[in-house]
Amino acid sequence: MSKGITSKQSVMLQGLAAAMMLYHHLFIRPDMLFVEYSTLLGETREIRLALFCKLCVAIYAFVSGYGMCSVFLRAVSEGKEEMRFFTILRQDYTLVLQKLLRFFSIYWFCVLLYFACENLFLGKEKPLSELLPNLLALSDSFNGSWWYALEYVKILLFLPLLHLLFVFENDHEERLKKKWFFLTLFGLLALFLVLALNLFPSWEYHFRLFVNRLMPSYLLCAAGGFLIARFSLIPSLGKLCISLLPRVQGPVQEALSCRSRRLSALLSLGGLLLMFLPFLIRYLITVDAMQTSLDFLLTPVFCLGFLLFLGDQKIPAQIFFFIGKHSVYIWLLHLMFLDGFFRNLVMASHTAIGIYLTLLFFSLLCAILLRTVYTAFSGWLLLHLKPFLHVLQTAPLTSKEGENH
């Protein structure tokens, strides 16, 4: 990771997050499975492990922040026009909009499919009146795990503002634009809050609710990923963390300098120890799924440890990469397999590991099928819309308004 986290490694981290998410949703409330099963860990330790696996959300947020920073920086470096403050502002939000459109095209596809399956095949009556709020990510009444869709939107809308804080440090004119932009933005926000809370005292409750819904811990995770990418901290962080391992410090530094055969094994050991530290902290202090205040500190270390641990292990890396490619579909549809006919199949083994692996298998199988269908459908749609889009792009702009645009 001499150059940071690659796109393939980001997908591997998403695969890890998807695997953790399934465990979290299965065993955070064992009584909700309504089935007796055997476990090697014991119920208490299994619940604590499921609580730790809530870190999956922070991993998703961290990867989103890291990835979007790479996208923003690449767009700036490849930009053909002169980069100005408002040019970058427009460009960043254009990239965010494109990202959101790609995400929501998959999200809408899965929501409509879920709605149809629940009503037609699984005997659930999902009211049609709730369909639109779920499609807009304003409600998760159909599926409790969909709450993150709105959080993802908030993260993406927040990241361009964070990016703009670190541009034009040496350009006085553009730095002045940036200063007035943020002063105006925060001033308008403060004015709105003061007027709203004074004119409508009852809004205080809604304001508190809004702040809670912001889930600042995940915004911090995304910001952490963004800043680590922005300042290229992964190589430095990796070397620092390895140097702090006292018992292997000498061998590791020697291996790094002479590229000995032990390097891969030592890095894997260092990665395992790095994973264990945030695991131990979160395992010991977390007693509730909403207890996420330290995740922005623990997540980068855990992710770095995971990538170091995998190292050159091709088979585990390919497994997590494969799961990661389908992680969005797994997230959106895995709870469907805990209802009706599928539920009996998932619970058939009556063992914790068997239940988990069965849910992972069905979720992954469904994700592969849906990703194939979605890719084929979107390709077919694009093929048929391409002539229409080409006509729009090449149509002569005769009006003065068109010329201005």
C-alpha positions as CSV (number, residue, x, y, z in Angstrom):
1,M,0.0,0.0,0.0
2,S,2.9,2.4,-0.8
3,K,0.4,4.6,-2.8
4,G,-2.6,4.2,-0.5
5,I,-5.7,2.1,-0.8
6,T,-6.4,1.0,-4.4
7,S,-9.8,0.7,-5.9
8,K,-9.6,-3.1,-5.6
9,Q,-8.7,-2.9,-1.9
10,S,-11.7,-0.5,-1.5
11,V,-14.0,-3.2,-2.9
12,M,-12.4,-5.8,-0.6
13,L,-13.2,-3.5,2.4
14,Q,-16.8,-3.3,1.2
15,G,-16.8,-7.2,1.1
16,L,-15.6,-7.3,4.7
17,A,-18.3,-4.8,5.7
18,A,-21.0,-6.8,4.0
19,A,-19.8,-10.0,5.8
20,M,-19.8,-8.2,9.1
21,M,-23.3,-6.7,8.4
22,L,-24.8,-10.1,8.0
23,Y,-23.4,-11.3,11.3
24,H,-24.6,-8.1,13.0
25,H,-28.1,-8.4,11.7
26,L,-28.4,-12.1,12.6
27,F,-27.0,-12.2,16.1
28,I,-27.5,-8.7,17.6
29,R,-30.9,-10.0,18.9
30,P,-30.8,-13.8,18.9
31,D,-34.3,-14.0,20.4
32,M,-35.6,-12.4,17.2
33,L,-34.5,-15.5,15.2
34,F,-37.3,-17.5,17.0
35,V,-35.3,-20.7,16.7
36,E,-33.0,-22.6,19.0
37,Y,-29.5,-23.1,17.7
38,S,-26.1,-24.1,19.1
39,T,-23.1,-21.8,19.2
40,L,-19.4,-22.2,20.2
41,L,-19.2,-18.7,21.5
42,G,-22.1,-18.7,23.9
43,E,-24.9,-16.2,23.6
44,T,-23.3,-13.3,25.5
45,R,-20.1,-13.4,23.5
46,E,-22.0,-13.8,20.3
47,I,-24.0,-10.7,21.0
48,R,-20.8,-8.8,21.8
49,L,-19.3,-9.9,18.6
50,A,-22.4,-8.9,16.7
51,L,-22.2,-5.4,18.4
52,F,-18.6,-5.2,17.2
53,C,-19.7,-6.0,13.6
54,K,-21.8,-2.8,13.6
55,L,-18.4,-1.3,12.6
56,C,-19.5,-2.4,9.1
57,V,-21.4,0.9,8.7
58,A,-18.3,2.9,9.6
59,I,-16.2,0.9,7.1
60,Y,-18.7,1.8,4.4
61,A,-18.6,5.5,5.3
62,F,-14.8,5.4,5.5
63,V,-14.5,3.8,2.0
64,S,-17.0,6.3,0.6
65,G,-14.9,9.3,1.9
66,Y,-11.6,7.8,0.7
67,G,-13.0,7.0,-2.7
68,M,-14.7,10.3,-3.3
69,C,-11.5,12.2,-2.4
70,S,-9.6,10.2,-5.1
71,V,-12.4,11.0,-7.6
72,F,-12.3,14.8,-6.7
73,L,-8.4,14.9,-6.9
74,R,-8.4,13.1,-10.2
75,A,-11.0,15.4,-11.7
76,V,-9.0,18.4,-10.7
77,S,-5.7,17.0,-12.1
78,E,-7.4,16.1,-15.4
79,G,-9.4,19.3,-15.7
80,K,-9.0,21.0,-19.0
81,E,-10.3,24.4,-17.9
82,E,-8.7,26.7,-15.4
83,M,-9.6,25.6,-11.9
84,R,-11.4,28.3,-9.9
85,F,-13.2,28.0,-6.6
86,F,-16.7,27.9,-8.1
87,T,-15.5,25.7,-11.0
88,I,-14.4,23.1,-8.5
89,L,-17.6,23.5,-6.5
90,R,-19.7,22.8,-9.6
91,Q,-17.5,20.0,-10.7
92,D,-17.5,18.3,-7.3
93,Y,-21.3,18.4,-7.0
94,T,-21.7,17.2,-10.6
95,L,-19.5,14.1,-9.7
96,V,-21.6,13.6,-6.6
97,L,-24.8,13.8,-8.6
98,Q,-23.5,11.2,-11.0
99,K,-22.6,9.0,-8.1
100,L,-26.0,9.4,-6.6
101,L,-27.8,8.6,-9.9
102,R,-25.8,5.4,-10.2
103,F,-26.5,4.4,-6.7
104,F,-30.3,5.2,-6.8
105,S,-30.7,3.4,-10.1
106,I,-29.6,0.2,-8.3
107,Y,-31.5,1.2,-5.1
108,W,-34.8,1.8,-7.0
109,F,-34.4,-1.5,-8.8
110,C,-33.9,-3.4,-5.5
111,V,-36.7,-1.6,-3.7
112,L,-39.2,-2.3,-6.4
113,L,-38.1,-5.9,-6.5
114,Y,-38.3,-6.2,-2.8
115,F,-41.8,-4.7,-2.7
116,A,-43.0,-7.1,-5.3
117,C,-41.4,-10.2,-3.7
118,E,-42.7,-9.3,-0.2
119,N,-46.3,-8.8,-1.4
120,L,-46.6,-11.5,-4.0
121,F,-44.4,-14.4,-2.7
122,L,-43.6,-13.9,1.0
123,G,-47.1,-13.0,2.2
124,K,-46.1,-9.6,3.5
125,E,-48.5,-6.7,2.9
126,K,-46.4,-3.7,2.2
127,P,-48.7,-0.6,1.7
128,L,-48.4,1.1,-1.6
129,S,-48.6,4.5,0.1
130,E,-45.2,3.7,1.7
131,L,-43.5,2.9,-1.6
132,L,-42.6,6.5,-2.6
133,P,-41.0,7.4,0.8
134,N,-38.9,4.2,0.6
135,L,-37.9,5.0,-3.0
136,L,-36.7,8.4,-2.0
137,A,-34.8,7.0,1.0
138,L,-36.9,9.1,3.4
139,S,-38.3,6.0,5.1
140,D,-37.0,2.5,5.8
141,S,-40.4,1.0,6.7
142,F,-40.0,-1.8,4.2
143,N,-36.6,-2.8,5.3
144,G,-34.8,-1.6,8.4
145,S,-31.3,-1.9,6.9
146,W,-32.2,0.8,4.3
147,W,-31.7,3.6,6.8
148,Y,-28.1,4.0,5.5
149,A,-29.3,5.1,2.1
150,L,-30.2,8.6,3.4
151,E,-26.9,8.6,5.4
152,Y,-25.0,7.9,2.2
153,V,-26.7,10.8,0.5
154,K,-25.7,13.1,3.4
155,I,-22.1,11.9,3.3
156,L,-21.8,12.5,-0.4
157,L,-23.4,16.0,-0.2
158,F,-21.0,16.9,2.7
159,L,-17.7,15.8,1.1
160,P,-17.4,18.5,-1.6
161,L,-17.6,21.1,1.2
162,L,-14.8,19.3,3.0
163,H,-12.8,19.2,-0.3
164,L,-13.1,22.9,-0.8
165,L,-11.6,23.6,2.6
166,F,-8.2,22.4,1.3
167,V,-7.9,24.0,-2.1
168,F,-6.3,27.3,-3.2
169,E,-4.1,27.6,-0.1
170,N,-1.6,29.7,-2.1
171,D,-4.0,31.7,-4.2
172,H,-5.1,34.9,-2.4
173,E,-8.1,35.7,-4.7
174,E,-9.5,32.2,-4.7
175,R,-8.9,31.9,-1.0
176,L,-10.9,35.0,-0.4
177,K,-13.8,33.5,-2.5
178,K,-13.6,30.4,-0.3
179,K,-13.6,32.4,2.9
180,W,-16.7,34.5,1.9
181,F,-18.5,31.4,0.6
182,F,-18.2,29.5,3.9
183,L,-18.9,32.6,6.0
184,T,-22.1,33.2,3.9
185,L,-23.1,29.6,4.1
186,F,-22.7,29.3,7.9
187,G,-24.2,32.8,8.4
188,L,-27.4,31.9,6.5
189,L,-27.6,28.6,8.4
190,A,-27.2,30.4,11.7
191,L,-29.8,33.0,10.8
192,F,-32.3,30.4,9.7
193,L,-31.8,28.5,13.0
194,V,-32.2,31.6,15.1
195,L,-35.3,32.8,13.3
196,A,-36.9,29.3,13.2
197,L,-36.3,28.5,16.9
198,N,-37.6,32.0,18.0
199,L,-40.6,32.2,15.7
200,F,-41.5,28.5,16.0
201,P,-40.4,27.2,19.4
202,S,-41.9,23.8,18.7
203,W,-39.2,23.4,16.0
204,E,-36.6,22.8,18.7
205,Y,-37.8,19.2,19.0
206,H,-37.5,18.7,15.2
207,F,-34.1,20.4,15.2
208,R,-32.8,18.0,17.9
209,L,-34.3,15.1,15.9
210,F,-32.6,16.4,12.8
211,V,-29.2,16.6,14.5
212,N,-29.6,13.0,15.8
213,R,-30.6,11.9,12.3
214,L,-27.4,13.4,11.0
215,M,-25.4,10.7,12.8
216,P,-22.2,12.8,13.0
217,S,-20.1,9.7,13.9
218,Y,-20.5,8.4,10.3
219,L,-19.9,11.8,8.8
220,L,-16.6,11.8,10.9
221,C,-15.8,8.3,9.5
222,A,-16.3,9.6,5.9
223,A,-14.3,12.8,6.7
224,G,-11.5,10.6,8.2
225,G,-11.3,8.5,5.0
226,F,-11.4,11.7,2.9
227,L,-8.6,13.4,4.9
228,I,-6.4,10.2,4.9
229,A,-6.7,10.1,1.1
230,R,-6.3,13.9,0.7
231,F,-3.0,13.9,2.6
232,S,-1.8,10.5,1.6
233,L,-1.6,9.2,5.2
234,I,-1.9,5.5,4.5
235,P,1.7,4.8,3.7
236,S,2.9,6.9,6.7
237,L,0.3,5.3,8.9
238,G,1.3,1.8,7.9
239,K,5.0,2.4,8.6
240,L,4.2,4.1,11.9
241,C,1.9,1.4,13.1
242,I,4.4,-1.4,12.2
243,S,7.2,0.5,13.9
244,L,5.1,0.6,17.1
245,L,5.0,-3.2,17.3
246,P,7.9,-3.6,19.8
247,R,8.6,-7.3,19.4
248,V,8.7,-7.3,15.6
249,Q,10.1,-3.8,15.1
250,G,13.7,-4.9,14.3
251,P,12.8,-7.7,12.0
252,V,10.2,-5.7,10.2
253,Q,12.5,-2.7,9.6
254,E,15.2,-5.1,8.5
255,A,12.8,-6.9,6.1
256,L,11.6,-3.5,4.7
257,S,15.2,-2.6,3.9
258,C,16.4,-5.9,2.4
259,R,13.1,-7.2,1.1
260,S,13.5,-10.5,2.7
261,R,11.0,-13.4,2.3
262,R,9.7,-12.8,5.8
263,L,8.3,-9.4,4.8
264,S,4.9,-10.8,3.8
265,A,4.5,-12.9,6.9
266,L,5.6,-10.0,9.2
267,L,3.1,-7.6,7.5
268,S,0.3,-10.1,7.9
269,L,1.2,-10.4,11.6
270,G,1.3,-6.7,12.0
271,G,-2.0,-6.4,10.3
272,L,-3.6,-9.0,12.6
273,L,-2.4,-7.1,15.6
274,L,-3.7,-3.8,14.2
275,M,-7.1,-5.5,13.6
276,F,-7.1,-6.9,17.2
277,L,-6.6,-3.5,18.9
278,P,-9.8,-1.8,17.6
279,F,-11.6,-5.1,17.9
280,L,-10.7,-5.4,21.6
281,I,-11.6,-1.8,22.4
282,R,-15.0,-1.9,20.7
283,Y,-15.7,-5.4,22.0
284,L,-15.1,-4.3,25.6
285,I,-16.8,-0.9,25.7
286,T,-19.7,-1.3,23.3
287,V,-23.0,-2.3,25.0
288,D,-25.4,-0.9,22.5
289,A,-25.6,-0.8,18.7
290,M,-25.9,3.0,18.7
291,Q,-22.6,3.4,20.6
292,T,-20.5,4.5,17.7
293,S,-18.7,7.6,19.0
294,L,-15.2,6.1,18.6
295,D,-15.7,4.4,15.2
296,F,-14.0,7.3,13.3
297,L,-10.8,6.5,15.2
298,L,-11.0,2.7,15.2
299,T,-12.1,2.2,11.6
300,P,-8.9,3.5,9.8
301,V,-6.7,1.3,12.0
302,F,-9.0,-1.8,11.5
303,C,-9.1,-1.3,7.7
304,L,-5.4,-0.8,7.5
305,G,-4.8,-3.9,9.6
306,F,-7.2,-6.0,7.4
307,L,-5.4,-5.0,4.2
308,L,-2.0,-5.7,5.7
309,F,-3.3,-9.0,7.0
310,L,-4.5,-10.1,3.6
311,G,-1.3,-9.0,1.9
312,D,-0.4,-11.4,-0.9
313,Q,-3.0,-14.0,0.2
314,K,-4.7,-14.3,-3.2
315,I,-7.6,-16.6,-2.3
316,P,-9.0,-14.6,0.7
317,A,-8.4,-11.4,-1.2
318,Q,-10.4,-12.7,-4.2
319,I,-13.2,-13.9,-1.9
320,F,-13.6,-10.5,-0.2
321,F,-13.3,-8.7,-3.6
322,F,-16.1,-10.9,-5.0
323,I,-18.4,-10.2,-2.1
324,G,-17.5,-6.5,-2.3
325,K,-18.6,-6.3,-5.9
326,H,-22.0,-7.4,-4.9
327,S,-22.2,-5.7,-1.5
328,V,-24.9,-3.1,-2.4
329,Y,-27.3,-5.9,-3.5
330,I,-26.4,-7.9,-0.4
331,W,-27.1,-4.9,1.8
332,L,-30.4,-4.1,0.2
333,L,-31.9,-7.6,0.0
334,H,-30.4,-9.9,2.6
335,L,-33.2,-9.4,5.1
336,M,-35.6,-10.8,2.6
337,F,-34.1,-14.2,3.3
338,L,-35.2,-14.0,7.0
339,D,-38.9,-14.1,6.0
340,G,-41.2,-16.9,4.8
341,F,-39.9,-19.9,2.9
342,F,-36.3,-18.7,2.8
343,R,-36.2,-18.3,6.6
344,N,-36.7,-22.0,7.1
345,L,-33.8,-22.8,4.8
346,V,-31.5,-20.3,6.5
347,M,-32.3,-21.7,10.0
348,A,-32.2,-25.4,8.9
349,S,-28.7,-26.1,10.3
350,H,-29.6,-24.9,13.9
351,T,-26.0,-23.8,14.4
352,A,-24.7,-20.3,14.4
353,I,-22.0,-20.8,11.8
354,G,-24.4,-22.8,9.6
355,I,-27.1,-20.1,9.8
356,Y,-24.6,-17.4,9.0
357,L,-23.0,-19.2,6.0
358,T,-26.4,-20.1,4.6
359,L,-27.6,-16.5,4.8
360,L,-24.3,-15.4,3.1
361,F,-24.8,-18.0,0.4
362,F,-28.4,-17.0,-0.4
363,S,-27.6,-13.3,-0.2
364,L,-24.6,-13.6,-2.5
365,L,-26.5,-15.9,-4.9
366,C,-29.3,-13.4,-5.1
367,A,-26.9,-10.5,-5.5
368,I,-25.1,-12.2,-8.4
369,L,-28.4,-12.8,-10.2
370,L,-29.7,-9.3,-9.7
371,R,-26.4,-7.7,-10.6
372,T,-26.4,-9.6,-13.9
373,V,-30.0,-8.7,-14.6
374,Y,-29.4,-5.0,-13.7
375,T,-26.3,-4.8,-15.8
376,A,-28.1,-6.4,-18.8
377,F,-31.1,-4.2,-18.4
378,S,-29.2,-1.0,-18.0
379,G,-27.0,-1.9,-21.0
380,W,-30.2,-2.5,-23.1
381,L,-31.7,0.7,-21.9
382,L,-28.6,2.8,-22.7
383,L,-28.4,1.2,-26.1
384,H,-31.9,2.2,-27.0
385,L,-31.6,5.7,-25.4
386,K,-28.2,6.4,-27.1
387,P,-29.7,7.7,-30.4
388,F,-32.0,10.0,-28.5
389,L,-29.2,11.3,-26.3
390,H,-27.0,11.8,-29.4
391,V,-29.8,13.9,-31.0
392,L,-30.0,16.1,-27.9
393,Q,-26.3,16.6,-27.8
394,T,-25.9,17.5,-31.5
395,A,-29.1,19.6,-31.8
396,P,-28.4,23.2,-32.9
397,L,-28.8,25.8,-30.2
398,T,-30.8,28.5,-32.0
399,S,-32.2,30.5,-29.1
400,K,-30.2,33.1,-27.2
401,E,-30.7,31.1,-24.0
402,G,-29.3,28.0,-25.6
403,E,-26.2,29.9,-26.8
404,N,-25.6,31.2,-23.3
405,H,-25.6,27.7,-22.0
